[in-house]
Amino acid sequence: ILLLMAKEWTLLVLCGILGSGLSAKPSWFKNISADLFKSPGDILVGGLFPINELTSDLSKRVKPDDLECNRISTYGLSLTLAMKFSLDEINSKENLLPGITLGFESYDTCMQPAVVMRPVLQLLTKESTEELDVTCNYTDYKPRVIAIIGPSNSELVPVIGKLIGFFLIPLISYGATSDMFSDKETFPSFMRTVPSDRWQVVAIVQLLKQFGWNWVSVVGSDDEYGQKGQQQFSSMANEESICVAYQGLIPVYSDPVQAVNEILNRIVDAKVGVVVVFSLSNPARNFFIEVIKRNMTGVWVASTAWALNELVSTLPGINSIGTVLAFADITRPLDLFTPYIRELFTKMEGTQIPQQPDTEISPLDNPCTRCSYLSQANVSMVEIKLVQRSVFSVYTAVYCVAHALHDLLGCNATHCALNPKTDNVYPWQLLRSLQKVSVDLEGVNFKFDKEGNPSFGYDVMQWNFNDTTVLFDVIGYFYQNLTINENNITWHTKNAVVLSLLSPEIKPNLTTAFRQESVRFLIKTKRSHFLIQLLYTLSSFIYQIVCITEFPEKSSDQLENIRGRGSLFVILGCCGVQAGLCGWYAQEAPSLTKYVASLEVTYVKTFLRCPVEPMLNFGLMLGFNVMLALVSFMATFMALKPPGQYNLARDITISSLSYCVMWVMFIPIYTSLNDKDKSIAQVGISLLSNIGLVAAYFFPKCQLLVKHPELNTDDHFRTFLEGVPPTPPEES
């Protein structure tokens, strides 16, 4: 009995020890600072987060500061706190950066290009100052921070990425996924802890192929993220014989309702069952509001930007839209994050200082004045699914900086060879270390490739609806290749498995069929045809003017040649040259059949303009006409007007001038038109200008012949030639 009691007590004590150990807070929690956005350190890391949301109308902005971001974004604030948590945890690990403390400064971007510039300029100021130096040598320039974590989306990177790249300060984004940032010549210091959209497109195409869906629509937000994603998807889908029946863009900066309804009409007309939505969260919300109103159902493939976003998943009636298959960045749970936030908010409750209502504080000093009132009641904001999955990307970015610094400073478990307090450490040096860093975090190995992209992919998830809530269930994963368990999918559509296929007669030869069935051509009359006619309204008269003006004493005797065989020879000669050039151009140019066969079809219906190839032949053909036209125009000024008689050359001057004026007016109109209207306008101006030229030349003569037919004789023409000599120009 005593032995049994001893065992029971031993077991009880062990359980008590283990239990207390599991429930105890880490010792470093007691050192948490209540300052959410700034912390001093030997080395500073900058942060760009969407802490607030825009509350003013950008269209009414007059002055640079006419911007208001007065609504807190709990998602953006949670990501800011994730950076604070990561740095506090790093500073607690004595073997990572021994003897060195990492500090931080976090700023609000409001997800607006006009807002993000101010904090970026602040982060670029010289170390320990508020000044941004202009110097000839930035190699030895030490900015305020060693690296910048952010921004959250692709819209902001083009605005700040090139500027930060000039200084070669590492810019590590936890949310910007556009593939254009993989270009290291344009964005040399950009890196990210989320996969590029190029891989997301590959994953989506593989998903469509797995289910045999080859007749789909794609909708994107009308911004950098949506446009690039849509373009890449359409191109890759075409390569894999998947037809994109319709493409549409959701307006971002204007009222989207009318455009969204037009998009939905086109989707219905195309009779597709699967729609890929490559959009940011706000445009996606606007899109699905209209989908719910129409009671539309289908399969919606969600890109990472809105896949887990509560703006969409909490819409009333969202459970009626059908099946949502979503891609989300691979992530790992951070077990200490929520307890850390609870401890932080508890500490803030005990140190709250009432904010004076009339006190103006710069967003650079405090991006969230109302955050001082955070309490334990607000801990739930970091417990939502989207935040829990997103904080790992921020956590990874911060740890990459810390491990790269560990290598750069020559650290071991007890000390570092370089001390940032006495030794110069530059951002461009850290960038080289980041490119080689390899980190193991929560069982995941992370490193950057040569383009600054991460070494992991996506979770494939499905939305499952439970009354009024949405559950995000993992059904597969993707890293270079898709792995998915179809048995785990619950179809929320009328059919157990959705069919989104081409009709049988089109399916066997997708590319050929769509070249034949989708394509409409506007065959325009070649301008050279009209120019040959122009050459025939001009060449005879330039010959007559030169003869009459330069050889007036011989013109009377050679009148028959001037008006007959001579003109005919000139016309035939010039037309022969032009016909040869036109024939050469037509022979060398690709046939319409070959041109269509060589097209990369990424559409169902489009307008195609006739190709202008080869350019050398085309240029010579037009150049010959231009030369003759200019010579003809200038020759008209050789003929001086005899007193009291009609000037033969002035009709040519006026007709040529009218022709030129029409084409000059046409240029600005042409540049503002789309491809279809450009071709129509070009045909129209060709006809109009040539008709105008002929009318301007022949109308005065026709009027003269109708009213005075007795003057249409050879004798009258000789009188014109032999009459009063031309009046010489007056001397100045």
BASE-968163 format. One line per 5 residues: number of its first residue (from 1); for each residue x negated, z negated, y of C-alpha. Coordinates in Angstrom, 3 decimals. Example, Ala and Ser with C-alpha at 12.3 -4.5 7.8 and 13.67 -1.06 7.14 Angstrom:
2
1> -12.300,-7.800,-4.500  -13.670,-7.140,-1.060
***
This chain:
732
1> 0.000,0.000,0.000  -2.800,-0.924,2.401  -4.512,2.351,1.609  -1.324,4.284,2.348  -0.835,2.369,5.623
6> -4.425,3.075,6.621  -3.889,6.781,6.000  -0.675,6.756,8.021  -2.348,5.028,10.963  -5.294,7.382,10.794
11> -2.949,10.373,10.790  -0.963,8.900,13.686  -4.091,8.298,15.757  -5.337,11.832,15.084  -1.982,13.283,16.091
16> -2.039,11.218,19.249  -5.522,12.369,20.117  -4.722,16.037,19.437  -1.416,15.802,21.262  -2.964,14.240,24.317
21> -5.688,16.855,24.251  -3.207,19.710,24.119  -1.021,18.366,26.904  -3.835,17.261,29.187  -4.580,19.334,32.282
26> -8.032,20.896,32.603  -10.283,18.660,34.643  -10.845,21.360,37.271  -7.149,21.297,38.208  -7.834,18.231,40.354
31> -10.086,20.335,42.608  -7.401,22.912,43.423  -7.181,23.690,47.138  -3.741,23.999,48.752  -4.953,26.973,50.847
36> -3.391,30.015,49.195  -5.196,32.826,50.986  -8.704,31.649,51.876  -11.449,29.617,50.273  -15.114,29.296,51.332
41> -17.955,30.180,48.999  -21.517,31.423,48.692  -20.131,34.901,48.012  -16.728,36.104,49.205  -14.338,38.408,47.372
46> -11.613,40.219,49.347  -8.052,40.701,48.157  -5.320,43.172,49.176  -1.828,42.238,47.973  1.788,43.155,48.884
51> 2.604,39.600,49.979  5.441,40.718,52.257  7.886,43.608,52.403  8.600,45.918,55.344  11.574,44.826,57.473
56> 11.276,47.218,60.438  12.173,50.887,60.877  9.035,53.038,60.764  10.832,55.895,62.534  11.165,53.716,65.638
61> 7.498,52.771,65.775  6.012,53.481,69.207  3.057,51.085,69.475  0.512,50.354,66.711  1.909,46.835,66.274
66> 5.564,47.903,66.047  5.691,46.796,62.420  7.424,43.819,60.869  6.888,42.537,57.343  8.987,39.378,57.322
71> 10.427,39.278,53.795  8.296,37.586,51.133  7.600,39.582,47.970  7.461,37.011,45.180  5.793,39.599,42.944
76> 3.016,40.321,45.454  2.585,36.614,46.219  2.288,35.882,42.488  -0.527,38.432,42.171  -2.288,36.809,45.127
81> -2.095,33.459,43.359  -3.462,35.102,40.197  -6.653,35.955,42.114  -6.910,32.384,43.397  -6.396,31.064,39.863
86> -9.065,33.399,38.456  -11.680,32.360,41.014  -10.933,28.658,40.634  -11.328,29.032,36.854  -14.610,30.956,37.266
91> -16.000,28.310,39.610  -15.186,25.669,36.988  -17.384,27.432,34.403  -20.905,26.175,35.032  -22.551,28.745,32.745
96> -21.127,31.901,34.378  -22.528,31.587,37.905  -24.444,28.296,37.821  -24.988,26.790,41.242  -22.991,29.532,42.961
101> -19.438,29.300,44.300  -17.172,32.302,44.732  -14.807,32.199,47.706  -12.064,34.603,48.694  -9.965,35.996,51.527
106> -6.586,37.544,50.657  -4.570,39.723,53.031  -1.143,41.335,53.120  -0.765,45.114,52.812  3.044,45.206,53.084
111> 2.550,48.318,50.891  2.210,50.277,54.138  -0.761,52.458,55.206  -0.237,51.368,58.823  -0.581,47.707,57.816
116> -3.442,47.861,55.333  -5.992,49.152,57.857  -6.205,45.861,59.771  -7.252,43.678,56.827  -9.639,46.381,55.589
121> -11.405,46.480,58.954  -11.550,42.676,58.833  -13.151,42.769,55.374  -15.732,45.317,56.588  -16.947,43.122,59.461
126> -20.483,41.836,59.298  -21.082,38.729,57.208  -19.977,35.506,58.961  -18.846,37.400,62.100  -15.789,39.168,63.457
131> -17.767,42.290,64.408  -17.970,45.662,62.706  -21.406,47.037,63.470  -22.075,50.703,64.223  -25.565,51.444,62.965
136> -27.703,54.301,61.665  -28.535,52.499,58.412  -25.863,50.789,56.308  -28.092,50.182,53.280  -29.016,46.741,54.635
141> -25.538,46.062,56.051  -23.917,42.933,54.596  -20.148,43.042,55.048  -17.870,40.030,54.903  -17.128,40.472,51.182
146> -19.069,41.647,48.125  -16.046,43.403,46.558  -12.353,44.035,47.223  -9.587,43.469,44.667  -6.674,45.848,45.288
151> -4.600,47.583,46.439  -1.454,47.459,44.322  -0.349,51.108,44.446  -1.635,54.662,44.729  -0.196,55.305,48.220
156> -2.770,53.062,49.927  -5.962,54.192,48.195  -6.299,57.572,50.015  -6.004,55.697,53.325  -8.732,53.120,52.648
161> -10.649,54.405,49.625  -12.881,56.863,51.462  -13.697,54.369,54.227  -14.604,51.621,51.758  -16.418,54.201,49.655
166> -18.673,54.998,52.608  -20.025,51.427,52.439  -20.084,51.614,48.594  -18.142,48.350,48.407  -16.486,48.052,44.965
171> -12.719,48.581,45.323  -11.099,47.405,42.086  -7.389,48.137,41.937  -4.990,46.345,39.620  -2.156,48.863,40.110
176> -3.231,52.245,41.588  -2.926,54.715,38.722  -3.128,58.205,40.282  -5.678,60.357,38.476  -7.064,61.762,41.734
181> -9.040,58.533,42.220  -11.150,59.393,39.167  -13.006,61.852,41.418  -16.210,59.923,42.154  -17.342,62.363,44.843
186> -14.282,61.504,46.931  -13.822,57.867,45.868  -17.327,56.748,44.812  -16.626,52.998,44.756  -13.093,53.013,43.327
191> -12.463,51.327,39.975  -9.348,49.987,38.293  -8.163,47.697,35.541  -5.092,49.814,34.707  -5.220,53.210,32.975
196> -5.117,56.478,34.890  -1.848,58.420,34.996  -3.613,61.158,33.067  -3.458,58.960,29.973  0.098,57.953,30.748
201> 1.085,61.628,30.777  -0.660,62.154,27.432  1.235,59.161,26.030  4.611,60.416,27.286  4.030,63.918,25.882
206> 3.059,62.463,22.501  6.235,60.353,22.549  8.370,63.451,23.180  6.616,65.352,20.408  7.093,62.511,17.940
211> 10.864,62.704,18.361  10.916,66.516,18.584  12.253,66.567,22.151  11.281,69.889,23.738  14.004,70.312,26.391
216> 13.603,67.639,29.079  13.792,67.001,32.824  11.258,65.105,34.935  12.063,63.184,38.109  9.447,61.613,40.392
221> 9.283,59.673,43.620  8.322,61.834,46.603  4.929,60.199,47.125  1.381,60.423,45.820  2.214,58.652,42.557
226> 5.348,60.614,41.695  4.144,64.035,42.811  0.850,63.918,40.911  2.465,62.418,37.830  5.170,65.074,37.801
231> 2.655,67.904,38.196  0.411,66.617,35.417  3.342,66.061,33.069  4.787,69.547,33.642  1.419,71.181,33.021
236> 0.680,69.226,29.849  4.237,69.606,28.548  3.907,73.389,28.844  0.692,73.322,26.810  2.542,71.444,24.066
241> 5.555,73.843,24.069  7.834,71.288,25.718  10.086,72.925,28.296  10.718,71.137,31.565  14.250,72.258,32.345
246> 14.306,70.730,35.821  12.002,68.879,38.219  13.215,66.758,41.131  11.757,64.352,43.705  13.441,61.182,44.976
251> 12.981,60.709,48.767  10.942,57.623,49.678  11.152,57.476,53.467  14.677,58.817,54.043  18.198,58.279,52.704
256> 17.959,59.324,49.036  21.653,59.461,48.091  22.284,63.164,48.742  19.015,64.235,47.111  19.600,62.000,44.071
261> 23.096,63.408,43.565  21.680,66.939,43.690  19.058,65.934,41.107  21.738,64.498,38.815  23.851,67.640,39.185
266> 20.919,69.781,38.107  20.169,67.482,35.152  23.778,67.786,33.990  23.692,71.579,34.426  20.487,71.810,32.387
271> 22.185,69.913,29.518  19.138,67.764,28.730  19.318,64.487,26.823  15.912,63.109,27.858  14.666,62.474,31.406
276> 11.137,61.339,32.300  11.201,59.209,35.471  7.751,59.058,37.117  8.562,56.872,40.097  7.769,53.754,42.071
281> 10.232,50.881,41.681  12.274,51.287,44.890  12.996,55.036,44.451  13.745,54.374,40.770  16.281,51.733,41.797
286> 17.978,54.185,44.173  18.043,56.789,41.410  19.659,54.545,38.798  22.259,53.218,41.240  23.694,56.753,41.304
291> 23.236,57.170,37.534  25.327,54.032,36.966  28.022,55.258,39.386  28.357,58.474,37.378  28.360,56.635,34.054
296> 25.585,58.941,32.803  23.867,58.132,29.518  20.763,59.488,27.875  17.173,58.627,27.072  15.110,57.614,30.089
301> 11.325,57.513,29.718  9.914,55.005,32.214  6.475,55.187,33.810  4.493,51.979,34.320  5.410,51.603,38.009
306> 9.033,50.665,37.244  9.041,50.043,33.496  9.365,46.247,33.799  10.473,45.928,37.403  13.409,43.610,38.119
311> 14.581,45.809,40.988  15.778,48.237,38.309  16.354,46.065,35.248  18.712,43.681,37.100  20.985,46.384,38.544
316> 24.680,45.707,37.761  25.739,48.059,34.988  22.189,48.970,33.955  23.158,48.378,30.320  25.396,51.470,30.456
321> 22.680,54.078,31.111  21.611,54.496,27.466  18.151,54.074,25.958  15.091,53.244,28.054  11.659,53.770,26.498
326> 8.929,52.394,28.735  5.170,52.353,29.032  3.474,49.191,30.289  -0.201,48.339,30.722  -1.676,46.458,27.773
331> -1.938,42.835,28.741  -2.615,39.362,27.400  -0.864,36.089,28.356  -2.769,33.637,30.550  -1.732,30.271,29.122
336> -3.090,28.227,32.025  -1.595,30.312,34.827  1.879,28.753,34.948  0.552,25.140,34.632  -1.940,25.964,37.395
341> 0.833,27.170,39.692  2.897,24.079,38.924  -0.078,21.866,39.824  -0.769,23.893,42.977  2.828,23.714,44.221
346> 2.957,19.990,43.471  -0.121,19.475,45.593  1.368,21.627,48.366  4.537,19.515,48.413  2.466,16.471,49.268
351> 0.538,18.196,52.073  3.235,20.221,53.834  2.843,20.493,57.608  5.983,21.554,59.495  5.475,24.929,61.192
356> 6.304,25.087,64.898  8.993,27.774,65.359  7.403,29.240,68.498  3.857,29.286,67.153  2.445,32.780,66.732
361> -0.103,33.125,63.953  -1.980,36.335,63.201  -1.286,37.839,59.752  -5.066,37.967,59.353  -5.197,34.169,59.636
366> -2.115,33.453,57.541  -0.239,36.337,55.905  2.636,34.078,54.846  3.516,31.195,57.159  6.651,30.312,55.183
371> 4.606,29.909,52.011  3.679,26.411,53.179  7.133,25.332,51.981  6.534,26.346,48.364  7.401,23.641,45.829
376> 7.845,23.146,42.092  11.266,24.731,42.435  9.451,28.049,43.080  7.319,27.999,39.934  9.845,30.254,38.209
381> 8.660,33.216,40.322  5.488,33.488,38.198  7.394,33.163,34.927  9.217,36.501,35.068  8.123,39.152,32.594
386> 6.690,41.611,35.113  4.461,38.982,36.735  3.299,37.593,33.402  2.223,41.079,32.335  0.690,42.085,35.689
391> -1.500,39.061,36.420  -3.873,40.004,33.595  -4.935,43.119,35.543  -5.876,40.963,38.552  -7.539,38.405,36.283
396> -9.612,41.152,34.633  -10.705,42.609,37.993  -11.944,39.228,39.256  -13.769,38.434,36.018  -15.482,41.834,36.086
401> -16.867,40.983,39.526  -18.060,37.577,38.289  -19.799,39.008,35.192  -21.369,41.810,37.229  -22.694,39.192,39.657
406> -24.015,37.233,36.657  -26.094,40.296,35.710  -27.053,41.235,39.268  -28.277,37.734,40.171  -30.207,37.380,36.918
411> -28.235,34.360,35.737  -28.428,32.477,32.481  -26.453,29.404,31.394  -28.258,27.041,33.782  -29.457,28.920,36.863
416> -29.666,32.300,38.648  -32.890,34.076,39.618  -31.403,35.158,42.968  -29.653,32.822,45.376  -27.141,34.491,47.727
421> -27.843,31.735,50.287  -31.427,32.925,50.694  -31.584,36.352,49.023  -29.840,39.491,50.198  -27.206,40.764,47.787
426> -25.423,43.990,48.739  -22.112,45.505,47.582  -23.765,48.775,46.515  -25.969,46.775,44.134  -22.909,45.101,42.649
431> -21.274,48.525,42.188  -24.084,49.587,39.840  -23.720,46.378,37.839  -19.940,46.842,37.588  -20.398,50.302,36.120
436> -22.298,48.732,33.185  -20.336,45.489,32.764  -18.640,44.578,29.471  -16.305,41.585,29.355  -14.361,39.900,26.540
441> -11.140,38.400,27.895  -8.399,36.831,25.774  -9.518,38.811,22.740  -9.781,42.148,24.603  -13.076,43.895,25.311
446> -13.082,45.509,28.742  -15.484,47.968,30.351  -15.326,50.857,32.810  -15.994,54.489,31.930  -18.000,56.807,34.187
451> -14.883,57.494,36.295  -14.162,53.803,36.850  -11.213,53.748,34.425  -10.582,50.966,31.871  -11.134,51.117,28.142
456> -7.582,50.344,27.017  -4.121,51.903,27.207  -0.420,50.992,27.049  2.209,49.054,25.177  5.271,51.149,24.315
461> 8.411,49.142,24.987  12.169,49.465,24.728  14.822,47.907,26.923  17.316,45.999,24.808  20.405,44.737,26.599
466> 21.695,41.233,25.988  24.868,40.701,28.012  23.580,40.815,31.595  19.857,40.508,30.846  17.248,42.984,29.667
471> 14.764,42.205,26.908  11.490,44.136,26.845  10.544,44.626,23.203  7.240,46.170,22.093  7.757,49.070,19.659
476> 4.249,50.548,19.660  1.044,51.063,21.592  -1.149,53.843,22.928  -4.880,54.245,23.345  -5.822,57.928,23.146
481> -3.211,58.317,20.389  0.342,57.036,20.041  1.391,54.582,17.353  5.106,53.754,17.267  7.495,52.171,14.764
486> 10.734,54.141,14.978  12.531,51.578,12.833  12.212,49.038,15.651  14.139,51.222,18.099  17.778,50.470,18.865
491> 19.466,53.573,20.287  21.896,52.720,23.109  23.347,56.215,23.141  26.333,57.886,21.500  24.206,59.468,18.774
496> 22.021,57.335,16.554  19.046,59.603,17.328  19.077,61.623,20.516  18.640,65.401,20.312  17.161,67.189,23.310
501> 16.254,70.583,21.932  16.122,74.215,22.949  18.732,76.517,21.482  17.602,78.159,18.182  17.216,81.634,19.655
506> 14.789,80.408,22.285  12.823,77.874,20.250  10.699,80.244,18.054  8.864,81.785,20.998  9.144,79.413,23.897
511> 6.724,81.016,26.349  7.887,84.606,25.848  11.527,83.611,26.001  11.147,81.840,29.262  9.202,84.669,30.790
516> 12.092,86.937,29.919  15.081,84.551,30.573  13.928,82.341,33.516  12.100,84.664,35.767  13.632,86.676,38.562
521> 11.637,89.282,40.525  12.172,90.614,43.977  10.472,94.009,43.853  9.505,94.866,47.374  8.732,98.322,48.664
526> 5.053,98.763,49.269  4.107,98.657,52.893  1.768,101.563,52.275  4.813,103.832,51.810  5.899,103.141,55.371
531> 2.365,103.360,56.667  2.042,106.858,55.233  5.142,107.770,57.224  3.602,106.121,60.264  0.447,108.142,59.724
536> 2.678,111.317,59.601  4.643,109.939,63.264  1.134,109.522,64.759  -1.607,111.927,63.322  -0.113,115.154,64.681
541> 0.372,113.755,68.161  -3.118,112.226,68.482  -4.459,115.747,67.632  -2.261,117.306,70.301  -3.189,114.730,72.987
546> -6.935,115.144,72.456  -6.679,118.926,72.582  -4.455,118.989,75.652  -6.404,116.323,77.544  -9.967,117.310,76.715
551> -9.498,121.098,76.490  -6.639,121.968,78.884  -7.992,125.449,79.646  -7.879,126.467,75.950  -4.720,124.599,74.971
556> -2.359,127.257,76.273  -3.904,129.986,74.127  -4.050,127.781,71.030  -0.516,126.428,71.371  0.634,127.809,68.020
561> -2.318,126.202,66.227  -1.857,122.898,68.040  1.828,122.724,67.131  1.568,124.429,63.745  -1.260,124.912,61.271
566> -3.736,122.613,63.072  -1.351,119.670,63.011  -0.490,120.407,59.404  -4.148,120.329,58.337  -4.737,117.004,60.124
571> -1.605,115.500,58.571  -2.466,116.689,55.070  -6.070,115.485,55.398  -5.170,111.987,56.573  -2.316,111.684,54.093
576> -4.626,112.868,51.320  -7.133,110.119,52.115  -4.353,107.545,52.279  -2.763,108.787,49.040  -6.133,108.499,47.316
581> -6.594,104.932,48.511  -3.040,104.023,47.465  -3.516,105.613,44.049  -6.799,103.772,43.549  -5.135,100.498,44.495
586> -2.178,101.104,42.165  -4.485,102.112,39.295  -6.709,99.035,39.585  -3.877,96.544,40.212  -2.486,94.652,37.188
591> 0.820,95.928,35.870  3.876,93.733,36.274  4.018,93.292,32.492  0.408,92.085,32.292  0.877,89.849,35.313
596> 3.901,88.129,33.788  2.160,87.813,30.424  -0.768,85.990,32.040  1.417,83.465,33.858  1.245,79.762,32.998
601> 4.946,78.949,32.756  5.713,75.386,33.872  9.269,76.025,35.007  12.629,77.325,33.894  13.536,79.230,37.028
606> 11.269,80.229,39.873  10.528,83.014,42.348  7.429,85.100,41.765  5.774,87.217,44.405  4.060,90.436,43.409
611> 0.288,89.939,43.078  -2.004,91.538,45.662  -4.971,92.560,43.531  -7.669,93.746,43.795  -8.211,92.671,47.391
616> -10.974,95.228,48.100  -8.702,98.183,47.312  -5.824,96.613,49.223  -8.067,95.949,52.220  -9.377,99.518,52.338
621> -5.853,100.924,52.051  -4.584,98.867,54.981  -7.844,99.175,56.916  -7.578,102.963,57.011  -4.069,102.700,58.465
626> -5.152,100.111,61.006  -8.023,102.333,62.127  -5.744,105.348,62.630  -3.143,103.248,64.421  -5.715,101.803,66.861
631> -7.260,105.206,67.540  -3.816,106.692,68.142  -2.855,103.869,70.474  -6.035,104.126,72.528  -5.848,107.921,72.664
636> -2.514,107.746,74.464  -4.301,106.460,77.559  -6.440,109.595,77.691  -3.475,111.628,78.878  -2.978,111.349,82.650
641> 0.507,111.984,83.998  0.798,115.210,86.049  2.762,114.635,89.295  6.466,115.219,88.794  6.135,115.929,85.077
646> 6.783,114.037,81.883  3.843,112.239,80.230  3.770,113.376,76.612  1.628,110.444,75.437  3.685,107.602,76.883
651> 6.250,107.749,74.053  3.456,107.081,71.575  2.229,104.156,73.689  5.648,102.544,73.787  6.403,103.136,70.105
656> 2.996,101.800,69.017  3.381,98.768,71.282  6.827,97.968,69.887  5.405,98.162,66.376  2.562,95.759,67.208
661> 4.839,93.286,69.048  7.165,93.032,66.046  4.300,92.179,63.694  2.784,89.650,66.120  6.160,87.899,66.386
666> 6.466,88.008,62.615  3.301,85.965,61.936  4.510,82.475,63.103  7.904,83.056,61.471  6.260,84.086,58.189
671> 4.079,80.973,57.924  7.089,78.631,58.055  8.994,80.274,55.169  8.981,79.616,51.425  7.713,82.210,48.938
676> 11.083,83.861,48.386  11.917,84.131,52.090  8.382,85.337,52.844  8.816,88.351,50.590  12.265,89.125,51.999
681> 10.987,88.766,55.565  8.018,91.020,54.841  10.226,93.779,53.493  12.579,93.353,56.437  9.875,93.519,59.103
686> 8.315,96.560,57.396  11.595,98.444,57.618  12.457,97.193,61.100  9.047,97.888,62.629  8.864,101.420,61.249
691> 12.433,102.235,62.251  11.661,100.856,65.707  8.498,102.925,65.928  10.275,106.157,64.993  13.203,105.404,67.298
696> 10.984,104.556,70.268  9.104,107.809,69.868  11.889,110.248,69.081  14.847,108.856,71.030  13.611,110.023,74.487
701> 12.869,113.482,73.063  16.250,113.706,71.358  17.950,112.714,74.593  15.992,115.405,76.459  16.843,118.052,73.874
706> 20.541,117.183,73.814  20.915,117.141,77.602  18.390,119.933,78.450  18.021,122.255,75.434  16.835,125.067,77.692
711> 13.513,123.244,78.159  12.675,123.367,74.428  10.647,126.614,74.663  7.017,127.697,74.356  7.065,129.029,77.930
716> 8.051,125.633,79.314  5.304,123.955,77.323  2.748,126.453,78.685  3.993,125.702,82.189  3.325,122.038,81.480
721> -0.208,122.879,80.404  -0.975,125.419,83.164  0.957,123.803,86.000  -0.213,121.264,88.520  -3.525,119.836,87.348
726> -3.635,116.131,86.422  -4.127,113.707,89.242  -7.596,112.112,89.073  -7.793,108.290,89.142  -8.107,106.695,92.551
731> -11.510,105.392,93.556  -11.705,101.689,94.343
***
